[in-house]
Amino acid sequence: MARRPRVLVPNMPVHVVQRGNNRQACFFRDKDYAVYLKKLKECAEKFNVRVHCYVLMTNHVHLLLQASDYEGISHVMQSLGRYYVRYINTTYNRTGTLWEGRFKSSLVNTDEYLLQVYQYIELNPVRANMVDHPKDYTWSSYHANGGDKNIAMIEPHPLYLSLGVDSASRKLAYNRLLDNSLSNEILNKIRLSINKSRVLGDDKFVKQISAKLERFAGYLEHGGDRRSEEFKEWFQRI
């Protein structure tokens, strides 16, 4: 079966997830995390991709990226992925794959979900019961977005910047957001969208992106494709 093309649109944020093969570890010591982040910064600069937030977990990564063209994010992930696999195989005298197939990606409706994806990503270690607060987890962009550290790679999204008139007020407002747990409904929507590599947004937003790309960019909860009656009815009623 042919792979469905990714839903990537210039100048729109994309939630990216890449997992270790068979959910196995892809980071083994502190240096590995540091190497990954250094290469991510280099690749993002090379392909003109903005990094809004990230978290590196033991066996997977979450990134929130935004590219100026259709190919930037794919170029970043391919270049970064190949480099990091070579690094791990050389460092630990291993062979074979490290990643579980292609990375997954979900285009995010900025107004509706962007800050919730920020929360979803940076609260990942808390949901995994690894720490009590994101400030206690080293390998996260929380330290730039909500803490007192400057991470040169992080470029705040305009919606994040709108949280306050200066850095201190923005971080205060952002931490207040993090204090409020995401609902199960939001968590499920984010997870479903990323697992299916589809758009995270309401029907109107999905239709706008589908029209722009001239193909269906959402997902049908009960299956179906562009030729199905279910899809045709859905598209006509929006």
C-alpha positions as CSV (number, residue, x, y, z in Angstrom):
1,M,0.0,0.0,0.0
2,A,1.4,3.4,-1.0
3,R,2.2,5.8,1.9
4,R,-0.1,8.7,2.3
5,P,1.8,12.0,1.8
6,R,2.4,14.0,4.9
7,V,0.2,17.0,5.8
8,L,2.8,19.7,5.9
9,V,2.1,23.4,5.0
10,P,4.6,26.3,5.0
11,N,4.5,28.6,8.0
12,M,2.2,26.4,10.1
13,P,3.2,24.5,13.3
14,V,3.6,20.8,13.1
15,H,3.8,18.3,16.1
16,V,6.4,15.7,15.3
17,V,7.0,12.4,17.1
18,Q,9.7,9.8,16.4
19,R,9.9,6.6,18.4
20,G,12.6,4.1,19.0
21,N,12.2,0.8,17.2
22,N,9.8,-1.5,19.1
23,R,9.6,1.3,21.7
24,Q,13.2,0.5,22.7
25,A,15.5,3.2,24.1
26,C,17.2,5.7,21.8
27,F,19.0,7.6,24.5
28,F,21.3,5.9,26.9
29,R,23.3,8.6,28.7
30,D,23.4,12.4,29.0
31,K,25.8,12.9,26.1
32,D,23.3,11.2,23.7
33,Y,20.6,13.8,24.5
34,A,23.1,16.6,24.0
35,V,24.3,15.2,20.7
36,Y,20.7,15.0,19.4
37,L,19.9,18.5,20.4
38,K,23.1,20.0,18.9
39,K,22.3,18.3,15.6
40,L,18.7,19.3,15.7
41,K,19.8,22.9,16.0
42,E,22.2,22.6,13.1
43,C,19.6,20.9,10.9
44,A,16.9,23.5,11.8
45,E,19.2,26.3,10.9
46,K,20.2,24.7,7.6
47,F,16.7,24.0,6.4
48,N,15.1,27.2,7.8
49,V,12.9,25.4,10.4
50,R,11.8,27.0,13.6
51,V,11.8,25.0,16.8
52,H,9.1,26.1,19.3
53,C,9.4,23.3,21.8
54,Y,10.7,19.8,22.4
55,V,11.0,17.0,24.9
56,L,13.4,14.1,24.5
57,M,12.1,11.0,26.3
58,T,14.1,7.8,26.8
59,N,12.5,6.0,23.8
60,H,11.0,8.8,21.7
61,V,11.0,12.5,21.0
62,H,8.3,15.2,20.6
63,L,9.0,18.4,18.6
64,L,6.9,21.4,17.7
65,L,8.4,22.7,14.4
66,Q,7.5,25.3,11.7
67,A,9.0,25.4,8.3
68,S,9.0,28.1,5.6
69,D,8.4,25.5,2.8
70,Y,6.8,22.2,2.2
71,E,10.0,20.1,2.6
72,G,11.9,21.7,5.5
73,I,10.6,19.5,8.3
74,S,11.1,16.3,6.3
75,H,14.6,17.4,5.5
76,V,15.4,18.1,9.2
77,M,14.0,14.8,10.4
78,Q,15.8,12.8,7.7
79,S,19.1,14.5,8.2
80,L,18.9,14.4,12.0
81,G,17.7,10.8,12.0
82,R,20.5,9.5,9.8
83,Y,23.2,11.3,11.7
84,Y,21.9,10.2,15.1
85,V,21.6,6.5,14.1
86,R,25.3,6.6,12.9
87,Y,26.3,8.2,16.1
88,I,24.5,5.6,18.3
89,N,25.7,2.6,16.2
90,T,29.3,3.9,16.3
91,T,29.3,4.8,20.0
92,Y,27.7,1.6,21.3
93,N,29.1,-0.8,18.7
94,R,25.7,-1.8,17.4
95,T,24.1,-2.2,14.0
96,G,20.6,-2.0,12.5
97,T,17.8,0.4,12.8
98,L,17.1,2.7,15.7
99,W,13.9,4.4,14.8
100,E,10.4,2.9,14.4
101,G,9.7,3.6,10.7
102,R,8.9,7.1,9.5
103,F,8.4,9.9,12.0
104,K,4.8,10.9,12.7
105,S,3.5,14.5,12.2
106,S,0.4,16.4,12.8
107,L,-0.4,19.9,11.4
108,V,-1.8,22.1,14.3
109,N,-4.6,24.6,14.1
110,T,-2.8,27.5,15.9
111,D,-5.7,29.3,17.4
112,E,-7.4,26.2,18.7
113,Y,-4.7,23.8,19.8
114,L,-1.2,25.3,19.6
115,L,-0.7,26.1,23.3
116,Q,-2.2,22.8,24.3
117,V,0.4,21.1,22.1
118,Y,3.0,23.1,24.0
119,Q,1.6,21.8,27.2
120,Y,1.2,18.2,25.9
121,I,4.9,18.1,24.8
122,E,6.5,19.7,27.9
123,L,4.3,17.8,30.4
124,N,5.2,14.5,28.9
125,P,7.7,13.6,31.6
126,V,5.1,14.4,34.3
127,R,2.5,12.2,32.7
128,A,5.1,9.4,32.5
129,N,5.6,9.8,36.3
130,M,9.3,10.6,35.8
131,V,9.1,14.0,37.5
132,D,6.6,16.0,39.5
133,H,7.1,19.2,37.5
134,P,8.6,19.9,34.0
135,K,11.3,22.0,35.6
136,D,12.8,18.8,37.0
137,Y,13.3,17.2,33.6
138,T,16.5,18.2,31.9
139,W,15.9,17.5,28.3
140,S,12.9,19.8,27.6
141,S,12.3,23.2,26.2
142,Y,10.3,24.0,29.3
143,H,13.5,25.6,30.7
144,A,13.2,28.3,28.0
145,N,9.5,28.6,27.7
146,G,8.7,28.4,31.4
147,G,12.0,28.5,33.2
148,D,15.0,30.8,33.5
149,K,17.3,29.3,30.9
150,N,18.1,30.6,27.4
151,I,18.0,27.9,24.8
152,A,19.3,29.5,21.6
153,M,17.5,27.0,19.4
154,I,14.0,27.9,20.7
155,E,12.1,30.5,18.7
156,P,8.8,31.4,20.5
157,H,5.7,31.2,18.4
158,P,3.7,34.5,18.1
159,L,0.9,33.0,20.1
160,Y,3.2,32.1,22.9
161,L,4.6,35.7,22.8
162,S,1.1,37.0,23.1
163,L,0.8,35.6,26.6
164,G,2.5,38.7,28.1
165,V,4.2,42.0,27.4
166,D,7.6,40.7,28.4
167,S,9.5,37.5,29.1
168,A,8.6,37.4,32.8
169,S,4.9,37.9,32.3
170,R,4.8,35.4,29.5
171,K,6.5,32.7,31.6
172,L,4.2,33.4,34.5
173,A,1.2,33.0,32.2
174,Y,2.6,29.9,30.6
175,N,3.3,28.3,34.0
176,R,-0.3,29.0,35.0
177,L,-1.4,27.1,31.8
178,L,0.8,24.2,32.8
179,D,-0.8,24.1,36.2
180,N,-4.1,23.1,34.5
181,S,-4.2,19.5,33.3
182,L,-5.3,18.9,29.8
183,S,-8.6,17.2,29.5
184,N,-8.8,13.6,28.4
185,E,-10.7,14.8,25.3
186,I,-7.8,17.0,24.3
187,L,-5.2,14.4,25.1
188,N,-7.1,11.9,22.9
189,K,-7.4,14.3,20.0
190,I,-3.7,15.1,20.1
191,R,-2.8,11.5,20.3
192,L,-5.1,10.4,17.5
193,S,-4.0,13.2,15.2
194,I,-0.3,12.4,15.7
195,N,-0.8,8.6,15.4
196,K,-2.6,9.0,12.2
197,S,-0.3,11.8,11.0
198,R,-3.4,14.0,10.3
199,V,-4.5,17.6,11.0
200,L,-5.3,18.6,14.6
201,G,-8.2,21.0,14.2
202,D,-11.9,21.3,13.7
203,D,-13.8,20.3,10.5
204,K,-13.6,23.8,9.1
205,F,-9.8,23.9,9.5
206,V,-9.5,20.4,8.0
207,K,-11.5,21.5,5.0
208,Q,-9.3,24.6,4.5
209,I,-6.1,22.5,4.6
210,S,-7.7,19.8,2.4
211,A,-8.6,22.4,-0.2
212,K,-5.1,23.9,-0.1
213,L,-3.4,20.5,-0.6
214,E,-6.2,19.2,-3.0
215,R,-6.5,16.0,-0.9
216,F,-8.1,15.0,2.3
217,A,-6.0,16.1,5.3
218,G,-8.1,14.8,8.2
219,Y,-9.2,11.4,9.4
220,L,-12.6,9.7,9.4
221,E,-13.3,8.0,12.7
222,H,-15.0,5.0,11.0
223,G,-12.6,4.7,8.1
224,G,-13.0,5.7,4.5
225,D,-11.1,7.6,1.9
226,R,-11.5,10.3,-0.7
227,R,-13.8,8.1,-2.9
228,S,-16.1,7.0,0.0
229,E,-19.6,8.3,0.3
230,E,-18.9,9.1,3.9
231,F,-16.0,11.4,2.9
232,K,-18.1,13.1,0.2
233,E,-21.0,13.8,2.6
234,W,-18.6,15.1,5.2
235,F,-16.9,17.5,2.8
236,Q,-20.1,18.8,1.4
237,R,-21.7,19.6,4.7
238,I,-18.9,21.8,6.1
